[in-house]
């Protein structure tokens, strides 16, 4: 019934489409006068190469609605809604389609916006519909939804052999792979030269990648893959030596989130053209031995499987957020800021929303009992160590003072948070919410 209503509603947009402008044949133009930084950018104009075989879309900003419009080029005519307010109604309509269960995690809103818009414009041009909108979208998805393996390069990471994190794999391409790929290119008589091949492909030989499979249309797949790869990279950071040695830098990440190289320019003031470029790269490689990966594999699997767990409860969602937050905290080289963020993590786990009085006392009591309920001496040592970390945090937050940080106590805090997250995930089938967990700790 819902699909039928959506199909009927789709036709209401057809009469609102208009041909907005014709694409003019390119004529010779004098080179523009370059003004400002934009005017000096090198831009190629490919408008004369546009084809109806692959419809071209363009978008521009609509200030009054804080949105963007859509236009499509067919037979050298740009089509769109002349009344810009119609775009808002159209986007609301697309949101209704996106809410259908069958589109969950396989299609992006931009994909539906473009496919739906093309269907509407074609009806406007041809004065007939060969199929209803949803039937048309299903047919397009049948062609466009594919299982794809995405590879995200990891910076500052070396491995001896591949290993898994949940349903992802930390892997690399060896020399044999690219030797075989070059032979394949040669057999197919491509125009690729060996020099070009080495520049484009060989740069990936030996580099470490985080790979995962996604089944979706390309735009949705790319977004989902990046989202999941980011979470797996956060888990991977738990192998960093900064956990046990806080002064060590944690520089492992997918390169899309943390550029490997950076640069700055400088100029000799005594020489008008004394122009130089300085390049630098983060060189803090992590090369965990196989024995370490084997020891950490249960934790990697426990955290990695969270993302695919069906019917996640409140504790599952909380742990996923705290794993990401913990990853950001240990990546911060300012240890005082790190301590502040680490305290925030344990308060997020061991405090209820309405608890605002005596927070530090409650956190120390609950976390100590959670980790060391069967070892009184270790519990008191932990509480004493955590008290000093709270003092660091309080001085930093309330007085902007930086007290000396005892690194062994910061190490204890980091290790204990990691173990807390691990145990909370394991207990999430027993305690469905943070309230249930805290009720058990206070009993």
C-alpha positions in Angstrom: 0.0 0.0 0.0 2.8 2.4 0.9 4.6 1.7 -2.4 1.4 2.3 -4.4 0.9 5.7 -2.7 4.5 6.7 -3.4 4.2 5.7 -7.1 1.1 7.9 -7.4 2.7 10.8 -5.6 5.7 10.6 -7.9 3.6 11.6 -10.9 2.6 14.9 -9.2 6.1 16.3 -9.9 6.0 15.7 -13.7 4.0 18.9 -14.5 6.4 21.0 -12.5 9.4 20.2 -14.7 10.6 22.7 -17.3 13.3 23.1 -19.8 15.4 25.8 -18.2 18.1 26.5 -20.8 19.7 25.2 -23.9 23.3 24.3 -24.0 25.0 26.7 -26.4 27.7 25.6 -28.8 31.1 26.6 -27.5 32.6 29.7 -29.2 36.1 31.1 -29.0 36.4 33.4 -26.0 39.3 35.6 -25.1 41.2 34.4 -22.1 39.6 35.8 -19.0 41.3 38.4 -16.9 42.4 36.5 -13.8 41.1 38.0 -10.6 41.9 36.6 -7.1 42.8 33.0 -6.2 39.8 31.4 -8.0 40.6 33.2 -11.2 44.1 31.7 -11.2 43.0 28.1 -10.8 43.7 25.9 -13.8 40.2 24.7 -15.0 39.4 22.5 -18.0 36.0 23.1 -19.8 34.5 19.7 -20.9 31.0 20.9 -21.5 31.2 20.2 -25.3 31.9 16.6 -24.5 28.7 15.9 -22.6 26.5 13.1 -24.0 22.9 11.8 -23.6 24.2 8.3 -23.1 25.2 9.2 -19.6 22.9 12.0 -18.4 24.8 14.9 -16.8 23.6 16.5 -13.5 24.4 19.8 -12.1 23.5 21.4 -8.8 23.5 25.0 -7.4 22.8 26.5 -4.0 19.3 27.8 -3.1 20.1 30.3 -0.3 16.5 30.8 0.8 16.1 27.1 1.5 19.7 26.2 2.5 19.5 23.4 0.0 20.8 22.6 -3.5 18.7 22.1 -6.6 19.2 19.4 -9.3 19.2 19.9 -13.1 19.7 17.2 -15.7 21.0 17.7 -19.3 19.2 15.8 -22.0 19.5 16.6 -25.8 21.4 19.8 -24.9 18.6 21.1 -22.7 18.9 21.5 -18.9 15.7 20.4 -17.1 14.7 21.2 -13.6 12.0 22.8 -11.4 11.6 26.4 -12.1 9.8 27.0 -8.8 12.7 26.3 -6.4 10.3 25.4 -3.5 9.3 22.3 -5.4 12.8 20.9 -4.6 12.0 20.8 -0.9 8.8 18.8 -1.6 10.7 16.5 -3.8 13.5 15.9 -1.2 10.8 15.1 1.4 9.3 12.6 -1.0 12.7 11.0 -1.6 13.1 10.7 2.2 9.8 8.7 2.3 11.2 6.3 -0.3 14.5 6.0 1.5 12.6 4.9 4.7 11.5 1.7 2.9 13.2 -1.3 4.6 14.4 -2.7 1.2 16.6 0.4 0.6 18.3 0.3 4.0 22.1 0.3 3.7 22.2 -0.3 -0.1 21.2 3.1 -1.5 22.1 6.8 -0.8 19.7 9.7 -0.9 21.7 11.3 -3.7 21.3 8.2 -5.8 17.5 8.2 -5.3 17.3 11.9 -5.9 19.1 11.6 -9.3 17.3 8.4 -10.4 13.9 9.7 -9.4 14.6 13.1 -11.0 15.6 11.4 -14.3 12.4 9.3 -14.3 10.3 12.5 -13.8 12.1 14.4 -16.6 11.8 11.5 -19.1 8.1 11.4 -18.5 7.9 15.1 -19.0 9.8 14.8 -22.3 8.1 11.7 -23.7 4.6 12.3 -22.3 4.4 8.7 -21.1 5.8 6.4 -18.4 7.1 2.9 -19.3 7.0 1.9 -15.6 6.2 3.3 -12.2 8.9 5.0 -10.2 9.6 2.2 -7.7 9.7 -0.4 -10.5 12.2 1.8 -12.4 14.3 2.2 -9.2 14.3 -1.5 -8.6 15.5 -2.2 -12.1 18.3 0.4 -11.8 19.4 -1.1 -8.5 19.5 -4.5 -10.0 22.2 -3.2 -12.3 23.9 -0.8 -9.8 24.0 -2.8 -6.5 27.1 -4.9 -6.4 29.3 -6.4 -3.8 32.5 -4.5 -3.8 35.7 -4.9 -1.9 37.1 -1.5 -0.7 40.7 -1.0 0.2 41.7 1.9 2.5 45.5 2.5 2.8 46.8 2.6 6.3 49.6 5.0 7.2 52.4 4.1 9.6 51.5 0.4 9.6 53.6 -2.7 8.7 52.5 -6.3 9.0 54.1 -9.7 8.5 50.9 -11.4 7.5 47.2 -10.4 7.2 44.8 -10.6 10.1 41.1 -9.8 10.7 39.2 -7.2 12.7 35.5 -8.2 12.6 34.6 -8.7 9.0 37.5 -6.5 7.8 41.0 -7.6 6.9 44.3 -5.9 7.4 46.3 -6.9 4.4 48.8 -5.9 1.7 49.5 -6.5 -2.0 52.8 -8.3 -2.7 55.2 -8.0 -5.6 53.8 -11.2 -7.3 50.4 -9.6 -7.6 51.7 -6.6 -9.5 54.0 -8.7 -11.6 51.0 -10.7 -12.7 48.9 -7.6 -13.2 51.6 -6.1 -15.6 51.7 -9.4 -17.5 47.9 -9.2 -17.9 48.2 -5.6 -19.2 50.8 -6.8 -21.6 48.7 -9.7 -22.9 45.8 -7.3 -23.5 48.0 -5.0 -25.6 47.0 -1.9 -23.6 48.7 1.4 -24.2 50.0 1.4 -20.7 53.8 1.8 -20.5 55.9 0.1 -17.9 57.0 3.5 -16.5 53.3 4.6 -16.2 52.4 1.3 -14.6 55.1 1.6 -12.0 54.1 5.1 -11.2 50.4 4.3 -10.9 50.3 0.8 -9.5 53.7 -0.1 -7.9 53.2 2.6 -5.3 50.7 0.3 -3.6 53.1 -2.7 -3.5 53.9 -3.5 0.2 51.5 -0.9 1.5 49.1 -2.0 4.2 45.4 -1.7 3.6 42.2 -2.2 5.6 39.8 -4.1 3.3 36.1 -4.8 3.6 33.2 -5.9 1.5 30.0 -3.8 1.0 27.0 -4.6 -1.1 25.3 -1.4 -2.2 25.2 1.1 -5.1 28.6 2.8 -5.5 27.9 6.1 -3.7 26.2 4.4 -0.7 28.9 1.7 -0.7 31.7 4.2 -0.6 30.2 6.1 2.3 29.4 2.9 4.2 32.8 1.5 3.6 34.5 4.7 4.9 32.3 4.7 8.0 33.1 1.1 8.8 36.8 1.4 7.9 37.0 4.4 10.3 35.6 2.3 13.1 37.9 -0.6 12.4 40.9 1.8 12.2 39.9 3.1 15.7 40.1 -0.5 16.9 43.4 -1.0 15.2 44.9 1.9 17.2 44.5 -0.2 20.3 47.6 -2.1 19.2 49.6 1.2 19.5 52.5 1.3 22.0 51.0 4.5 23.4 48.7 2.3 25.5 51.6 1.0 27.5 54.0 4.0 26.9 51.9 7.2 26.9 54.7 9.3 25.5 54.8 7.2 22.3 52.8 8.8 19.4 49.8 6.9 18.0 50.0 7.7 14.2 48.2 4.7 12.7 45.1 5.6 10.7 43.5 5.3 7.3 45.1 8.0 5.2 41.8 9.6 4.3 41.4 10.7 8.0 45.0 11.8 8.6 47.2 13.0 5.7 50.5 11.2 5.7 52.3 14.2 4.1 52.2 17.9 4.8 53.9 20.9 3.4 54.5 24.6 3.9 56.1 27.3 1.8 58.7 29.8 2.7 60.3 32.8 1.0 63.7 34.5 1.5 62.8 38.1 2.2 66.1 39.3 0.6 65.2 37.5 -2.7 61.9 38.2 -4.5 61.9 34.7 -5.9 63.6 32.9 -3.0 60.7 30.5 -2.9 61.1 27.0 -1.3 58.7 24.2 -0.5 59.2 22.0 2.6 57.6 18.6 2.7 57.3 16.4 5.8 55.7 13.0 6.6 54.6 11.3 9.8 57.1 8.5 10.4 55.8 6.7 13.4 55.4 3.2 12.1 53.6 0.4 14.0 54.9 -3.1 13.2 53.1 -5.4 15.7 54.7 -8.9 15.9 52.5 -11.9 15.0 52.5 -13.0 18.6 51.1 -9.7 19.7 48.3 -9.8 17.1 47.5 -13.3 18.1 47.2 -12.3 21.8 45.0 -9.3 20.9 42.8 -11.2 18.4 40.0 -12.0 20.9 39.7 -8.3 21.7 39.9 -7.3 18.0 37.1 -9.7 17.2 34.9 -8.7 20.1 35.1 -5.0 19.2 35.1 -5.6 15.4 31.9 -7.8 15.5 30.0 -5.0 17.3 29.3 -3.2 14.0 27.5 -6.1 12.5 25.7 -7.2 15.6 21.9 -7.3 15.0 19.5 -5.6 17.4 22.3 -3.6 19.2 21.2 -2.5 22.7 22.1 0.6 24.6 25.4 -0.8 26.0 26.5 -1.9 22.5 25.9 1.5 21.1 27.6 3.1 24.0 30.7 0.9 23.7 31.0 1.7 19.9 31.0 5.4 20.7 33.5 5.0 23.5 35.8 2.9 21.4 35.9 5.7 18.8 36.4 8.3 21.6 39.1 6.3 23.2 40.9 6.1 19.8 40.8 9.9 19.5 42.0 10.3 23.1 45.1 8.1 22.7 45.9 9.9 19.4 46.3 13.2 21.2 49.9 13.9 22.1 48.9 16.6 24.6 48.7 14.2 27.6 46.8 16.7 29.8 44.1 16.9 27.1 44.2 13.1 26.8 43.6 12.6 30.5 40.6 14.9 30.3 39.1 12.9 27.5 39.8 9.6 29.2 38.0 10.7 32.3 35.0 11.7 30.1 34.9 8.2 28.8 34.7 6.5 32.1 32.1 9.0 33.3 30.1 8.2 30.2 30.1 4.5 31.2 29.7 4.6 35.0 27.4 7.7 35.5 23.7 8.0 34.8 22.5 11.2 33.1 21.0 12.7 36.2 23.9 12.0 38.5 25.7 15.3 38.9 26.8 15.3 42.6 29.8 13.3 43.9 30.5 12.1 40.3 34.2 11.2 40.9 33.5 9.2 44.0 30.8 7.2 42.2 32.9 6.5 39.2 35.9 5.3 41.2 33.7 3.1 43.4 31.8 1.6 40.4 34.8 1.1 38.1 36.9 -0.3 40.9 34.2 -2.8 41.8 33.7 -3.7 38.1 37.3 -4.5 37.5 38.6 -5.7 40.9 35.7 -6.9 43.0 37.5 -10.1 43.9 40.9 -8.3 44.7 40.6 -5.7 47.5 44.2 -4.6 47.3 44.2 -4.1 43.5 40.9 -2.2 43.8 42.4 0.3 46.4 45.5 0.7 44.3 43.4 1.4 41.2 41.2 4.0 43.1 44.3 5.8 44.4 45.8 5.9 40.9 42.5 7.1 39.4 42.2 9.8 42.1 45.5 11.3 40.8 44.2 11.3 37.3 41.1 13.1 38.4 43.3 15.8 40.1 45.1 16.2 36.8 41.8 16.6 35.0 40.3 19.0 37.5 43.4 21.3 37.5 43.3 21.3 33.7 39.6 22.0 33.4 38.9 24.4 36.2 42.3 26.2 36.7 44.1 25.7 33.3 47.0 24.4 35.3 49.1 21.5 34.2 50.1 19.2 37.0 52.9 16.7 36.5 51.6 13.4 35.0 53.0 10.2 36.4 53.1 8.1 33.2 52.7 4.8 35.0 49.4 6.0 36.4 48.3 7.2 32.9 49.3 3.9 31.5 47.1 2.1 34.2 44.2 4.3 33.3 44.5 3.5 29.6 44.9 -0.2 30.2 41.9 -0.2 32.6 39.7 1.7 30.2 40.5 -0.8 27.5 39.7 -3.7 29.8 36.5 -2.0 30.9 35.3 -1.6 27.3 36.1 -5.2 26.6 34.2 -6.5 29.6 31.2 -4.2 29.0 30.9 -5.5 25.5 31.1 -9.1 26.7 28.4 -8.4 29.3 26.1 -6.5 27.0 24.0 -9.7 26.5 23.4 -9.8 30.3 22.9 -6.0 30.9 20.9 -4.4 28.1 21.4 -0.9 29.3 23.8 1.3 31.3 21.1 1.6 34.0 21.0 -2.2 34.5 24.8 -2.4 34.7 25.1 0.4 37.3 22.2 -1.1 39.3 24.2 -4.3 39.5 27.4 -2.5 40.6 25.5 -0.5 43.3 23.8 -3.6 44.7 
